[in-house]
């Protein structure tokens, strides 16, 4: 570990992809700089989830949650979909030209490949699936994706951790209490009371730190833009239902505008032969999905999220709390995650243990059978039901009675501060990047944003040297 005590040239708050690749950029372009990366969770090899490892059948509410926090961020245990696109995955196009973002995404991909990312990728470009979707008013987004796989994703993070640990002060298990501007830049107060100083600060709080970061911005008087919160369910079907699609494109990101409410619904995070998993965000249990590249580790099911996008306007200011409250209803009813058969949902009846036992689709997550209509708002649930019937037209079997719906799946995105084209806030020297700052929502754009902010800081040091 490289450290000079309490003063650093740059402090990076967070340990997810945005933070990691900001730190990586400093090691490549200015290895003499004193850089500290501050992460509340564990180092990558110390991250362990008993539920994901099937050591228990329910979330133990570990603190910190190794799924959501730690080096590698909330995506460390994901199946590692690295998307080469600006069509989805964030709002970097609000600040940077499309070509620049694409170059940054390719640049990070090259770094990932140095650390073991697999060579092949899938693409939806020019796929005949797009024409099939349009016949039913479904819209397939065009993108190239490199599937790292859950097991490979962890190995890549371990390799990057080993690379960084001797080049920067890589401080895991180090929570940040707050940060404040000072005469020399910033003071960063840690959870143990120690204080660090730095002229430049890059905040990459990740999804788990989104609410904390928004509150810090409010304390500093930084105006915030309310972002959307996505609420929905995780759908699980036999892999054969989607095999024709996943064999072609691996992941189909499909948009649909509902006829009933004119709401936007999208598929997200498709996991062929994968597993549904639980996540714990500050005591709120939600669902997600993983999948492995190794055929020996695969299941017989495919899962994906169906999310309804909700964008709020004044006077509403708490999209994060809105999503958490919805998720808390399913936690209250089921002691964690609820699961319901699609057939029971449309008939307006609760899925019981007895009905679940007879289901042809066997769940990959031990969840509580129940009634999602008691947890999710009617409007979002109506949107989801309509979308499932639409998807059934391109993937017959999607609307089968035994299709499983897990709830709730909520994607928390921070209210973001106003930023310059360098991703700098109104406070000079303070940069905001990644999912938790409301700038991105995915591995590739989060990583790209970290690199871009690091380059902006490096230009400041270059200018000082010229003077």
N, C-alpha and C positions, 0 to 999 in steps of 0.2 A: 504494500500500500504506500502510495506516494503522498506525503502530506507535509505542510510547513506550519502546522499548528492551527491558529484560529483565523488567519488571513489567507484568502485565495484570490486568484485572478477572476475566476468564474465559479459560481455555485449553480448547480442544476438540481432543482427539486423534483423528485420522481425517479422511478427506475424502469419505466416502460420503454417502448420503442422510440418515442420522441426524445426522451432523455438519453437513452443509450447511444443513439446515432448522433446526437449533438456532441456527447462526450467523445465518441469515436472520431468525429471530424477534428476535434481539437488535438487528439493524439497524432493524427496524420499530418496536419498542417502547421501545428505550433506545439510540438512536444515539450517545449520548455515551460509552457504555461502551467500554473498551479490550478488544477481543476478538481472540484469536489462534486460528487454525485451523491445525493442524500435520499435514501429510500426507507420508508417506514417498515417495509416487510423484510423477509429473510433473503439471504443469498440464494441463488437459483438451486443449488444442490440441497439446501435445507428446506426448500418448499415442499410440503407434503400434505395432501388432503386425504384424511381417512375415508371419506365418502367416495371420492374418485377412485381410490385404491381398493374400494369394496371391503374395507376393514370394519365398516359399520353400515347400517341401513338408513341412517338419518344424519343430517348436518349436526356437528358437535359445537358449532359456533366458536371455532378456534380464533384466538386473537393474537396476532393479526390473521385474517383469513388468507391461507396460502393460495387460494384460487384467484383472489382479487388483488392481493398485494405481494410485493417482493420483486426482486430483480427479474426483468422480463415483462412485468406488468400483468394486467388482467388477461392478456392474450397468450401468456406463456404456456398455458395448458390447453389452448385452443388447437384446432387442427391446422392452424397456420396457413390461411389462404392469403397469398400475397397478390393483390390485384394491380394490374398495370393499366390504370384508367383514371380519368378525372370525372367520369360520368357519375360516379358514386364514391362514397368513402370519405366525404368531408366537404369543406367549403374553402379549400385553398385557392380556388379560382377567384374568390373574392379579392385576393391579394396579389396573386402571381399569374403570369401568362400560362396558358395550358402547356405550351412547349417546355417552359422552365420546369413545371411540375413533373412532366413526363421524364425529363432528363434526370431530375432528382430521384424519381422512383427507380429508374434504371440504375442509377449510381448506387443506391442502397441495395438493390438486388445483387449487384456485383459483389458488394461486401458480404452479403449473406452467403453467396456461392463460395466465397473464400473460406467460410466456416462450415461448409457441408450441405448447403441447400441442394436439393436434387435438380438435375438438369432439365427435365422435361416440364412442359406446361400445357394447359388446356386453353382453348379460345372459343368464344361465342361469335367471333367475327365471321360473317358470311355463313352462319349456320342455318340450315333449312328449318331449324326449330323456330327461328324468328318469324318466318312466314306462317307456320302453323299457329303460333301464338296470336298473330294479328287477325286471324280468322275469327277469333273469339274475344277481340278487344283486349288481349293480353300483350304486354310490351316487354320483350326480352332486351335487357341492356347488353351492349356490346363491350366485351373486355377479354383480356388475356389474364390467366391466373396460374400462378405456380403453387401447387399444393405441397406444403412442407410436410404435413402430417404431424399429429400430436407428439409422437415419439421423436421425430426429427427436429421439431420445433424446440423441444427441450435441449437436445444435443447442440443445436446451433447456439442457443442462449448460453449454455455451459461453455462453449468454445469462446464466445465473445466475452463472457465474464472473465475467463482465464486471460484473455488478451488485455482487458482493461485494468485488471486489479493491480498490476504493477506499474501502470502508467498514470493513474489518477488516484485521488483519495476516494475509493469506492466504499461508501459508508452505508451499509445496509443495517437494518434494525435501528435506524436513526430517524425518528419522527421529527418533523418540523412543526413547531408551535405557531410561529408567525414570522413574517418578514416586514421590515420597515426601511424606508429611505433614510440615509444618513449622509453626513458631509462627504464621506469617501465613497459613497455608492449605496450599499445596503448592509443592514445587520440582519442575520438570520438566527432566530432563537430556536434552539432545539428542545425537544420534549424533556430532556434531562436538565434543562436550564443553561447549558453552555451556549455561547453566542459566537457565530462566525461572521466574518466581514468579507465583503467582495465589492468590486466596482461594477460588476455585471451579474445579473441574476436571470436565469432561464427557468421559468416555471412550466413543468410538464407533469401535472398532478395525477394524470390518469383518471379512469372512470371512478375509482374508489375515492379519489381526492377532489372530485369536481365540486362538491358542495362546500368543502373547506376553502377551496380557491376562490369561489364566488364570494364568500363572506370576507375573505382577505381583501378582495377588490373593493367591496363596499366600504370596508374600514378605511381604505386609502382614497376613497372618493372617486374611484374609476367607474365611469358609466358602463352599464352592462346591457348587452343585447339578449333578449330572451330567445333561446333556441327551442327547438321542438323536443318533445319527449315521445318516444315510440312505445306503444303498449300493444301487447298481443299474446300469442301462445306459441308453444313449440309443438309442431306436428310430427307424428311418427307413424310411418307406414312400412309394410314389407318392402324391402329393397327392389323387388321385381316391379312394383308400381312405377317407380321412377327410373328404372334401369336404362331404358332407351334414351332418356334425357341425360342422365349422369354419365353414361358411357360416351356420349358425344361431347358434352361441355363440362363435365364434373359438377359445376355449380351453375344453376340457372337463377339469375336475379331477374325477377319478373314483376312488373308494375301493373296495377289494375285500378281503374277508377270506378267505384261502386255506383250502381244505378240508383240505389235507394237514397244515399246521402251525398253522392258525389265526392266521397272521401278517397284518399290515396292509400292503397294497401300494397305491401311489397313482400316478396319472399326474401329471406336473408339467411346467410350462414347455413348453406345446405351441406349435410354431412352423409355422403353415401356410405352405407355399411357402418354407421357410426353409433354413438351412444348419447343419450340425453343425460345431462349432468346438472347438479345444483350449484348455485353461486350464492355467496353470503356477502352482501354489501351493508356493512354497519348494522348487522342483525336482521336485515331484510333478505329472505330467501327467494331467489328467482331461478330461472332455468336457462340453460344454454346447451350447446351441442359440441361434440368432439368426433373426430374420426382419425383412423390410423392408415398409414401407407402399407404397413405389413399385413398381408392377407390373414395371417394367423391371429391377429388381434382384432379382426373385424367382427361386427354383429351381422344379423340377417335383416336389419332394418335400416332405413334412411330417415333422417330427421332434418327439419328446417324450421325457421321461425316464420310466422306470419305476423307482420307488424302494421299497425295503423298509426300513421303520423299525425300528431296533434301539435299544432303551432298556436301559441297563445299571444294575445295582444293585451294592451293596457285595460284594466288596472292589474291584471293577473301577473304575478311576479315569481311564482314558485313552481315551475315545471318539474323540478326534481322531486319536490314534496308530493306533487300530484301523482307521479309514477310510483313513488314509494308507498303512498297510501293505498293505491290499487293492489300492489303486491302484498301489502300487509293483510288485506282481506283474505287472500288465499292462504296466507300463513296462519291466520286466525282460525279459518275453517278446517284446514288440513294439517296443522302443525308443521307446515313447510309447503311443499309443492302439491298442488291438486292435479289429478289426471281424470279425464272424462272421455268416454267413447263418443265419437261424432254422432252416432245414431241416437244415443241417449240425449245429447244436447239438443238436437233438432226436435225430439219428441217432448222436450221439456221435463225430463226426469233425471234424477241423480244417478250416477254410475255407482253401483254397490260393489262390494267385494265379490259377491256371487256373480254379477254380470261380468266383472273384470276377469274372473277365473275362466269364464267361457269364451273370452275374446280370442279370436284367431291371431291377432297381433299381440305379441308378448312384449310388455314394456321393458326397456333397458334401464329405467330408473325406478327404484322403489318409491313411488309417490302414493298419496292418499286418494283413493277413488272418491269423487265428489261431484259437485255441481258448479261449473264455472260461471253460470249465470248469476250466482250469488256473490261473485267476486269482481267480475269485469263489468264495466258499464254496458248497457244494452246496445248503444250505438256501435261501439267497437266490436262487440260480439256479432251483431248483425253483419257488419262489414266482413268479418272473418268467415262467417258461414257462406256469404255470397261469393267470396274469393275461392273457397274450397270447391264449390260447385263449378266455378269457372275453370279452375285447374283440372277438374275431373274430365273436361273435354279434351285436354291435351295429354292427360295421364289418367286413363280410365282406372278406377279403383280408389282414387283419392277421396271420393265421397262415400266410401264404404262405411257401414255402421261401425266397424271395428277400428277405423282410423282413430288414433289416440291424440288427444290435445292436452298438453301440460300448461299449467298457468301458475303464476303469470310470468311472461317474458317481458321485461322492461329494459329499454336501453336509455340510460341516464346520460344526458349531454348537458354540459354546463352552459349557463348563461355566459357568453364570452365578452371580454372587454373590447373596446374599440382599439384597432391595431393599425399600424402603418404597413407599407408593403414589405418591410423587413420583419414583420410580426412583433414589433415593439409597441408597448403600451404608451399611454400619454406620459408615464413617468420614464424619463430617459434612463436607459440601461436595463429596464425591466422588460423581458420578452415572455410571451405566452405561446405554448405549442402543444400539439397533441389533442387527444380526445377529451381529456379532463378540462381543457381550457376552452372547449367548444369549437375548436378549429377543424378537427378531423373526426372520423369515425371508422378507423380501420388501420391495419398494420402499415400499409404502404404509404398513405398520405401522412400518417402520424410520424413515421420515420423521416419522410421527406421534410416535414416542417421542422424537425429537430436539426437537421443538417442546415437548412436555410437560416435558422436563427443563429447557429454557431458561426456560419460564414459572415453574418452581419456583425457579430461581436469581433471576429477576427479582423474585419476591416477597420474597426475602431482602434485596435492595437496597432495595426499597420500604419494608420494615420498618425498615431502618437509617436511612433518611431521616426516617421518622416519629419515631424516637427522638431 
